[in-house]
């Protein structure tokens, strides 16, 4: 019998209208994994959530314009988001925005960091294909199982024993 495991994903999109569209585009199942998607419409809130929860994959928008509603330039914000995620978690990241890839993302792009232009007519297919690719690398599933195993072995009973002994 094939075991279906669950993964937790986070979608970060500050445009509430597009957030709903993106949630509809995100796959709910890839390979043997059911994927539950959380969402955030604020970048700062998303970073706090990333520090609090163990996400297996992250899909994030970045600002494309040099100045967007008084927010930081796109390249800086893209770099800030990716750096904050990587500082806290080890998971694949799918970054998207309108237009060309920010320089900071382009330099880091590889098998665990993907960029796509959401204005491209085939964005929905690219999103689906790349998320399948990121999950099929095996990293999200391995990391989830490793963390679950560590939690089981060194969970609350380990902590209680440690506290009693010290």
C-alpha positions in Angstrom: 0.0 0.0 0.0 1.3 3.4 -0.9 1.5 5.8 2.0 0.4 9.3 1.4 2.3 11.9 3.4 1.3 15.5 4.0 3.4 18.5 3.3 2.8 22.1 4.5 3.3 24.9 2.0 3.1 28.7 2.4 1.9 31.1 -0.2 3.0 34.8 0.3 1.1 37.3 -1.9 0.3 40.9 -0.9 -2.4 41.4 -3.5 -5.5 39.9 -1.9 -7.3 39.4 -5.3 -4.3 37.5 -6.8 -3.9 35.6 -3.5 -7.3 33.9 -4.1 -6.3 33.1 -7.7 -3.0 31.7 -6.6 -4.6 29.5 -4.0 -6.8 28.0 -6.7 -3.7 27.3 -9.0 -1.6 25.6 -6.3 -1.7 21.8 -6.5 -3.2 19.9 -3.6 -1.4 16.6 -4.4 2.0 15.9 -5.9 3.4 12.4 -6.1 2.5 10.7 -2.8 2.1 13.9 -0.9 -1.0 15.8 0.0 -0.2 19.5 0.3 -1.9 21.8 2.7 -1.4 25.5 1.8 -1.3 28.3 4.3 -1.4 31.8 3.0 -0.2 35.3 4.1 -1.0 38.7 2.5 1.8 40.5 4.4 5.5 39.8 4.0 6.4 40.6 7.6 3.7 38.3 8.9 4.8 35.6 6.6 8.4 35.8 7.9 7.1 35.5 11.5 5.0 32.4 10.4 8.1 30.9 8.8 10.0 31.2 12.0 7.0 29.6 13.9 5.9 26.8 11.6 7.9 24.2 9.7 6.9 24.7 6.0 8.1 22.2 3.4 7.8 24.5 0.4 7.3 28.2 0.0 5.7 30.1 -2.9 6.3 33.9 -2.7 5.6 37.0 -4.7 8.2 39.8 -4.7 7.8 43.5 -5.6 8.7 44.1 -9.2 8.6 47.9 -9.4 11.5 50.1 -8.2 9.1 51.7 -5.7 5.7 50.1 -5.1 3.4 51.9 -2.7 6.4 53.1 -0.7 7.9 49.6 -0.3 11.5 48.7 -0.9 12.8 48.0 -4.4 12.0 44.7 -5.9 15.5 43.3 -5.9 16.1 44.2 -2.3 12.8 42.8 -1.2 13.4 39.6 -3.1 16.8 39.2 -1.5 15.3 40.0 1.9 12.6 37.4 1.6 14.8 34.6 0.3 17.5 35.4 2.9 14.9 35.4 5.8 13.5 32.0 4.6 16.9 30.4 4.2 18.1 31.8 7.6 15.2 30.1 9.3 14.2 27.0 7.2 15.6 24.6 4.7 13.0 24.3 2.0 12.5 24.9 -1.7 11.3 28.3 -2.7 9.3 29.3 -5.8 9.5 33.1 -6.3 7.3 35.0 -8.8 6.6 38.5 -9.8 5.7 40.5 -12.9 8.7 41.0 -15.2 12.2 39.8 -15.3 13.9 37.9 -12.5 15.5 40.2 -9.8 19.3 40.0 -10.0 19.6 38.7 -6.4 17.3 35.7 -7.3 18.9 35.1 -10.6 22.3 34.7 -9.0 20.9 32.1 -6.5 18.6 30.2 -8.8 19.0 26.5 -8.8 17.2 23.3 -8.1 15.7 24.7 -4.8 15.1 28.3 -5.8 12.9 28.9 -8.9 11.7 32.2 -10.4 8.7 32.7 -12.8 7.1 35.7 -14.4 3.4 35.8 -13.3 2.6 38.0 -16.3 3.7 35.2 -18.7 0.7 33.5 -20.5 1.9 30.0 -19.3 2.5 31.0 -15.7 -0.1 28.5 -14.3 1.7 25.6 -16.2 5.1 26.8 -15.1 3.9 27.0 -11.5 2.5 23.5 -11.5 5.5 22.0 -13.4 8.1 23.7 -11.1 6.3 22.8 -7.9 6.2 19.2 -9.1 9.9 19.4 -9.8 10.7 20.9 -6.4 8.7 18.2 -4.5 10.2 15.4 -6.7 13.7 16.5 -5.7 12.8 14.6 -2.5 14.1 17.3 -0.2 10.7 18.4 1.2 9.7 14.8 2.0 13.1 13.8 3.5 13.2 17.0 5.6 9.6 16.4 6.9 10.4 12.7 7.8 13.7 13.7 9.4 12.0 16.4 11.5 9.1 14.1 12.4 11.6 11.4 13.5 13.6 13.8 15.6 10.5 15.1 17.2 9.4 11.5 18.0 12.8 10.6 19.4 13.6 13.8 21.3 10.1 15.1 21.9 8.5 16.1 25.1 9.6 13.0 27.0 13.3 13.8 26.3 12.8 17.4 27.5 11.0 16.3 30.7 13.8 13.8 31.4 16.4 16.4 30.8 14.7 18.9 33.1 14.3 16.3 35.9 18.0 15.3 35.7 19.2 18.9 35.7 
